[in-house]
Amino acid sequence: MKAAFMPKDHNSYIVETIKAYGKSLMGFIRKQVNSEADAEDILQDVWYQLSNVINAQPIEQTSAWLYRVAKNKILDKHKKHR
């Protein structure tokens, strides 16, 4: 799903993005980590990063951006556990 426009209200953009991608992103993360708690932490980190980035620049392809950030957070989590 690609965001066709950037609403003036960043909060509504974030809420709509969470509604649109929350469940599928959680499933993606959950398959790659050992615990539900780790998955929730990573997902929270993704939303936090989205909230920071969205104020600085528009995101061209929301889905690709979210999954790339999630994958990087998962890799970071695996590196910490080693």
C-alpha positions as CSV (number, residue, x, y, z in Angstrom):
1,M,0.0,0.0,0.0
2,K,1.5,3.3,-1.0
3,A,0.5,6.6,0.6
4,A,-0.9,8.7,-2.2
5,F,-0.7,11.9,-0.1
6,M,0.8,13.2,3.1
7,P,-1.9,14.6,5.4
8,K,-1.2,17.9,7.0
9,D,-1.8,16.3,10.3
10,H,1.1,13.9,11.0
11,N,-0.8,12.3,13.9
12,S,-3.6,11.1,11.7
13,Y,-1.1,9.8,9.2
14,I,0.6,7.8,12.0
15,V,-2.8,6.5,13.3
16,E,-3.9,5.4,9.8
17,T,-0.5,3.8,9.1
18,I,-0.8,1.8,12.4
19,K,-4.3,0.7,11.4
20,A,-3.2,-0.3,7.9
21,Y,0.0,-2.1,8.8
22,G,0.0,-3.0,12.5
23,K,-1.2,-6.6,12.3
24,S,0.8,-7.6,9.3
25,L,3.9,-6.0,10.5
26,M,3.5,-7.7,13.9
27,G,3.1,-11.0,12.2
28,F,6.3,-10.4,10.1
29,I,8.3,-9.5,13.3
30,R,6.8,-12.3,15.4
31,K,8.0,-14.9,12.9
32,Q,11.6,-13.8,13.3
33,V,12.0,-13.3,17.1
34,N,11.8,-15.7,20.0
35,S,9.2,-14.0,22.1
36,E,6.0,-11.9,21.9
37,A,7.7,-9.3,24.2
38,D,10.6,-8.9,21.8
39,A,8.2,-8.5,18.9
40,E,6.2,-5.9,20.7
41,D,9.3,-4.0,21.6
42,I,10.5,-4.0,18.0
43,L,7.1,-2.9,16.7
44,Q,7.0,-0.1,19.2
45,D,10.5,1.0,18.0
46,V,9.3,1.0,14.4
47,W,6.3,3.3,15.3
48,Y,8.6,5.5,17.3
49,Q,11.0,5.9,14.4
50,L,8.0,6.6,12.1
51,S,6.8,9.4,14.4
52,N,10.3,10.9,14.3
53,V,10.9,10.6,10.6
54,I,7.5,11.7,9.5
55,N,8.0,15.2,11.0
56,A,11.3,15.6,9.0
57,Q,10.5,14.1,5.6
58,P,7.7,12.4,3.7
59,I,7.9,8.7,3.2
60,E,7.5,7.7,-0.4
61,Q,6.6,4.0,0.0
62,T,5.2,3.5,3.5
63,S,5.1,-0.3,3.4
64,A,8.7,-0.7,2.1
65,W,9.9,1.8,4.7
66,L,8.1,0.1,7.6
67,Y,9.4,-3.4,6.7
68,R,12.9,-2.2,6.1
69,V,13.0,-0.5,9.6
70,A,11.4,-3.6,11.2
71,K,14.0,-5.9,9.5
72,N,16.8,-3.7,10.7
73,K,15.4,-3.7,14.3
74,I,15.2,-7.5,14.2
75,L,18.8,-7.7,13.0
76,D,19.8,-5.4,15.9
77,K,17.9,-7.6,18.4
78,H,19.7,-10.7,17.1
79,K,23.1,-9.0,17.3
80,K,22.4,-8.1,21.0
81,H,21.5,-11.7,21.9
82,R,24.8,-13.0,20.5
